Amino acid sequence: MRLMTFTAPTPAQALKAAQKECGEEALVVSTKQIRKKSLTQPALYEVVVAIEEKPEKGRERQPRNDRSDAGERKSPRKGAAASARDAEEVLVNISEAARQISEIASVTRQETPQNSRTARPKFEIEEEPLVTPAAVVKEMEELKAIKGELAKLADKVKLIQNMVWEEKRPPTNGAIPPEFAEIYRIAKQSGMDSAHLDEIMRLTLEHMPLQMRTSSETVRRYFRTLLRKMVPVRLERELVPPQKRIMMLVGPTGVGKTTTLAKLAARYAYLMEKKYKVGIITLDTYRIGAVEQLMQYAKMMRIGIEAVVDPPEFITALQTLQHMDIILIDTVGSSQYDKEKIDKLQQFLASNSDVGIDVSLVMGAPTKLEDLRAIYRNFSILGIDTLIFTKLDETRGFGNIFSLVYETEKPVSYLSVGQEVPDDLLRADSDYLVECLMEGRARKEPR
C-alpha cells in the first residue's frame, strides 16, 4: 500500500488529478486545505490517496509523471516512520478532512451525468471489492469515533459562547449546567419576565433527570414542555342546540378588535365543519368608519348586524338576534386609563347579567409586558374570560405573552397573525406559541 499526495486550487481539481494518476481503485485517505485564498494567490488543497502496489514480473510498477493538468503531486512517502507521520497527520486534521471529504462527495455527485440514473460516483469499484489493509481500516474507524467526539465538543462550545449565567443566573444553590445557557438567552431576549424565567429554570434544574442534560437538544425539549404548561388555552368546542355563544371583544384602541371580530364571524359562519348562524352587535358608534367597515363585512357575509348606543338598545338587539347560534359584540376601543369608557362597557354587561356573555380581552402581541399588565388590570373589572392576541406577525418577541398568561391564569382562545379576513386567524395552541418564542417569529399556519 502506497500513499500519494496531490494538490490543486480546489478539492475537485485535486481529486481529478488523483483519479487521472492513480485510477479509480485509489482510496481517499484525507483531504485538507493547506493554504487559504488571498489577493495574490489561490487556495491550495491537498488530497492523500492510497493505492495498492502490484508487482509486475519481479519489479515494482514505476510511478507516472510527477505533474498533472489540474494539480501537483508530491513524491510518494516511504518507510515505516513516514507512514506513521502520515497517519498522525490524518488524525490531527480529522475534522477538516471530514468536512472536505463531504464537499468532494457533493462535487462528485454534481459532475455525475444527469441523464443516467445508474452513473456511479468516482472511485467506486464495480468488478471486485477493494481489499483495504487493516491499518487503513483502523484509521477510518478512529476517524469516525473522533468525528463523533468533535460533534459533541462543537455543541459544548456553542453553549459556552451563549452562556450568560454569570450575570443573570437563577437563585439556585448548585452549579448551572452550560447546556441551559442558550435557551436562557432566547427566553430572556423574547421579553419574558426575569422572575418567571428564573422560576422555570429552577423547576427545570430540580426535576430534569441528569442523563437528559447531555446536549442542548434534550434541554430544549424539556424547556418546551415547561413553557407549554405556562399557557392554558381554551379549546374550540362544537355547540349543541339549544346552546348558543355570546362573545364580547374588549380592549384598547388600535389592536384590531373589529378585524378580529370579522374573522371570527367568517370562521363560525363558513369555515368550520358545522356552519353556524351568526349575528353581530356593534357598540362602537363613536367611530363612523368602524361602523361602516363592520357593516360592509356583514353585508359580504350575509350576516345580520345591529348598532346600539345605550344599554336598553343593547337588550333589544340581543332579543332580535336570539335565534342566532353565535352573537359577536364589537366594542369601542379605549385607553386602559380611560375609566369612563370602561365603566360604560360595564353598564352594558350589567344590563344583561343573566344572559352569560363571554368577555374576550384583545391585546397586541408587540405591546410591552408592563403595558399588557396595565391593560389587563384596568379591563379586569369587566370579568375577563379569555385572551386574544393580535399582530403576532409584527413582533419577534413573545415572552410577554407567556408572562402575562402565567400571571393572570386566563386561557388564550385565538391568535391573529395578519390583516387578511378570514385567513389570518388561528385557534390558540400552546405548541404554536412555544415555537414562536423559540424561533422568534410567527408563521401563518401552525405545523
N, C-alpha and C positions, 0 to 999 in steps of 0.2 A: 504494500500500500504506500503510495507516494502522495505528498501534499504539494499542491501547486497554487500559486498566488497570482491574481490578475487585478489590475487597477484600471479605472476609467473614470470619466467625469460623472457618469450616472451609474446606478446599480444595474440597470438594464443593459448598458453597453458592456460593463464588466462581465455580466452573465453571458452575453453573446460571445465575447472573446473566449470565455472558458469553454463554452459549448463548441466553438469552432476549433479550438486547440485540442480539447480532451475528448470530444464526442459526447454522446448522450448518456453514456454509462457513468459519468463522473458524479460524485456525491458532494453536494454543497455542505461544507463544514461550518463556515462562518461568513458573515457579511458585516462590514462596518464602514463608517465614514472616517477617513484618516486625515482629511483636510476640508475645512469649510470654505464655502464660496466667498470670494472677496471681490473688490472692484478690479483687481489686477489679474486674478487667476481664478479658473473654475474650481468647483468642488472636486474632490477625489475620493472614490470609493474603492474598497478592497474586497474581493471575493476569494475565499480559500476553498479549493475543491480537493477531493481525494480520489485518486484513480488507482486501480489495481494493476500492478506491473505483471505483464505476461511474458515470460522468457520466450525468445524466438530462435530456435535451433542453436541453443548453447550460448546465446548472447542476449543481453537486455535490449529492449527497444530504445532507440535513440530519441531524445526529445526533438520536437519540431522547432520551427523558427521561434526566436525569443520575442518577436513582435507580432501584433495582430492589428486589424484595422481600427477596432474600437477601443483597445486598451493596451497596457503594457504589462507583460508577465515577468514576475521575478523568478530567480533561479530556484529550482526545487530544493527543499530542505532535506538534509541528510543527517544520519546519525541519531542515536537514541536521545542525546541531550537536546538536539534541535527539535525532535518530535515532542519532547516534554515541554519545551518552551512554547511550541505551537499550541499544545493542549491548554497550557496555563493562560495563554493569550485569549483563547476562545472563551474560557471560563470567566476571565476578568471582564471581558466585553460582552457578557452573555445577554444583558438587557438590550443593548444597542443592536446586537446581532439578530435577536429575535424580531425586533421591530423592522429591520431592513429586510429580513427574510420574508416577512409578511408583505412588504412593499413590492419585493421582486415577484412574489407569487401573484400579486394583483396585476403587475405589469405583464407578466407572462400570460395570464388569463385574457387580458385585453388584446394581446397580439395574436391570440389563437384565432384561426379563421372562423368568422361568424356564420358562414354558410355550411358548416359541418358540425353537427352536434357531437360527433364522435371524435373530433380532433382532440388529441391528448396533450397535456402540458409538456413543456420541455423537461428533459431529464427523466421522463417516465419510461420505464422499460416494459416492453410487451412480450418479447420472446421468452426470456428467462429472468428470474429474480436476481437482483444484485446481492452477492454474498458480502455482508458487512462485517468487518473484523470486530472482534469482541471489544477492542479498545474504543472504536468509534461508537459502538452501541452504548457503551458505558458513558461516554461523554454526552451523548444525546439524552440519556436518562437523567444525568446530572443537570443538563440544560433545562429540562422540563421542571425538575424539582426547584431549581433556583428561580425560574420564571414565576413559579407559584409563590415563593417567598418574597420576591420583588413586588408582586401584585399586592400582597398584604402590607409590605412596607410602604408602598405608594399610598395606600388607604390611610395608614397611620400618619404619614407626612401631611396629607391633605387635612386631616382632622386637627393636627397640631397647628397648622397655619391659620385655621379658623378659630383657634381657641381664644376665648375671652373670659374664662373663668376667674382669672386673677383680679379683674376689675369688677365683674358682675357675676358673682357666684352665689348660689342659693345658700341660705344659712343651714348648712349640714355639718355634722361632726367629722365625717370621713372624707377621704380624698375624692375628688371628682374625676371620673374617667374621661380621657380626652375624646372618646367617641361621641360624647354629648355636645361638644363644642359647636359643631356645625348647625345642629337643629336649634340650639340656643340662640345662635346668631340670627338664623332665619326668622324664628318666632319673635325675637326682640325687634328686628327691623320691620316686622309686619304691623307694629303698633299695639301689640298686646301689653296689658298692664304688667309691670315688673313683678308685683306681688303674686299675680295669677301664674305667671311663667315660673317663678321660683317654687310655687306650690306644686306645679306639675312636675318639675324636676325632682322635688323632694319625694313625691309619690313614686316617680319612676325609679329612683335610686333605692327606695325601700322595698319595692315589690318586684322589680325586674330581676329574673334569675341571672346569676353571674355568667353562665355559659352563653347567654344571649348578647353579652357586651363585646363580642369578639370583633364586630365590624359596625360601621356606620349604618349599614342597611338594616340589620336587625334592630338597632336602636331606633331608626326611623319608623319601622313598623310598630314598635311598642309605643312610641310617642304619638303616632297617628291614632292608635286605639284610645289613648287618654284624651286626645283632642275631640274625638267623636263623642265621648261621654260628656264633654262640656257643652255641646249644642243639642238641646232637645228640639225635636221637630214635630209639627202636627201633621199627621197623615191625612191625605185627601180621601175621605170615605164617601161611598155612594149613599144618596138619600133614598130612604124607603118611605113611600107615602103612608101616612099623611105628613111625614117630616118635611120641614122647609128650613131654609137658612137665610138669615138676615145679617149682612155684613156691613159695618160702617168703617170707612177708611178715614183715619185722622192723622195729623202730622203737621210739621212746619211747612212753610212756603217753599216751592221750588224743588220738592223731592220727587214729583211725578205721580201724585195721587190720582189725578184724572186719567192719565195714560194707563196707569196700573189697573184702575177700575175697568177701563175699556178692554184691556187684555183679559181680565177675569170674566167679563161678560161674554166675550167671544169664546173663551175656553169652555165655560159652562153650557153655552147655547149650541156650539158647533163642534168643538174639538174633542170632547170626551166621548167615551164609548156610549154612555147614556146621555141623550140630549135633554137638557132641562129648559123649562120655561123661565126666562129671566126678565126681571124688571129693574129699572134704575130710578133712584130718587137723588136729586141734587139739592144740597143746602147752600151751595156756593153761588149765591145770586149777587155777590159783590163784584165779581169779575164777569163782565158780559162775554168776553172772549172764551172763558172756560165753559160757560153755559152753552154757547154756540158750538164749541168743539164737541162737547158731550152729546148734544142734540144730533150732530152730524153722525157721530159714531152709532147712536141708537137707530137713526134712520137707515144707515147702511146695513145694520144687523137685524132690522125689523124687530126692535125691542122697545117695549113701552117705557116711557120716561115721564117723571113728574118733577116739577120745580116748586120748591116751597121756601117760605121766608120766615115762618114762625112755628112754634110747637103745635098749635091747632091744625094748621095746614099739613104738618108732618103726620099727624094722626089720620087725617083724611086720605093722604097719599098712601099710607100703609094699608088702609082698608080698600082702596081702589086696586091695589096690586096683590091683594090677599090670595088670589088664585095662582100666583106665581110660585114656582119651586124655590127660586133664589131671588132675593132682593138685595141689590148693591146700593149703598148710600155714599155719595160723594160729599165731602165737607169743605168748607173754606179753609185755605191754608193760613196759618197764623204763627207768629213767632212764639217760641216756647215761653217767652216772658210776657206775652200779651194775655194777661189773666182774664180780661173781659171777654175775649173771643172764646177762650177755653170754657169759661163759665156758661157762655151761650150754648155751646155744644152739650154741656151737661144738662141744660134745661130740656133740650130735645130728647135726650136719653131718659130723663126723669119722667117726661110726659108719657113714655111708653115702657115703663119699667117691667110690665108684665109680659111684654112681647118676647123678650130674650134676644137682644141684639148683640152680636159678636163684634167687639171693637178691635180693629187691627191698626196698630201704630206703624205708619210708613216712614222710614228714615233712609237717608242716602248713605251708601257704603263709604264714600270718601270723607264723611264727617269725622272730625276728631273725637276720640273717646270721651274727653271732658264734655264736649257739646252733646254727644249722644246721651250721656248720663243726665244732663240738664233737660234735654227733650223728654226723656222717659219720666223723669221726676215730676215735671210740670204737667205732662199729659196723663199721668197715672191716676188723677182724680176721676178720669172717665171710666176707669175699670178696664185696663188693657188686658185683652185675652191672648192675642198673638202679635208677632212682629213680622213685618215685611221689609226687606232691604232692597233698595233700588240702586241703579247706576254702578253695579259691580264691574262693568266694563270700563269705568272711568277711574279705577284705582289699582294700585299694586300692593296695597297693604290691607289685610283682612283680620289682623289681630284684634282690632277694636270691636268687631262683631262678636268674636269669641268672648272677650272680656265682658261686654255688656250682657250677653245672653247668660254667661256664667253668674253674673251678679244678680240679674233680675229673675232668673229661672223661668223666663217666659219662652214658650216654644216659637220657632220660626215656621211660618206657613208657606211663604212664596219668596222667590228671588227674581229680580228684574235685571237682565243683562244687556239691555239696549232699548231703543225707541220704537222698534217695529211692533206694530199691533197686528195680530196677537202673538207673533212668534217668540219674542224675546222675554218670555215668562216661564220660569221653571218652578216646579214643586220643590220645596225645601228638602235638602238631602245633606246629612251630616258628612258623608263621604265626599260629596262635591265641595263643601266648604273647606274641609281639611285639605283637599287637593288645591284649592285656590290659595290657601295660606302657604302651603309648602312650595308651590310653583310660582307664586307671586303674580298670578293672572287668572282671569275668569274666562272660561270657554263658553261658547254659545250653547253647546249641548253637553250634558254630562256623559261620561263614559259608561 
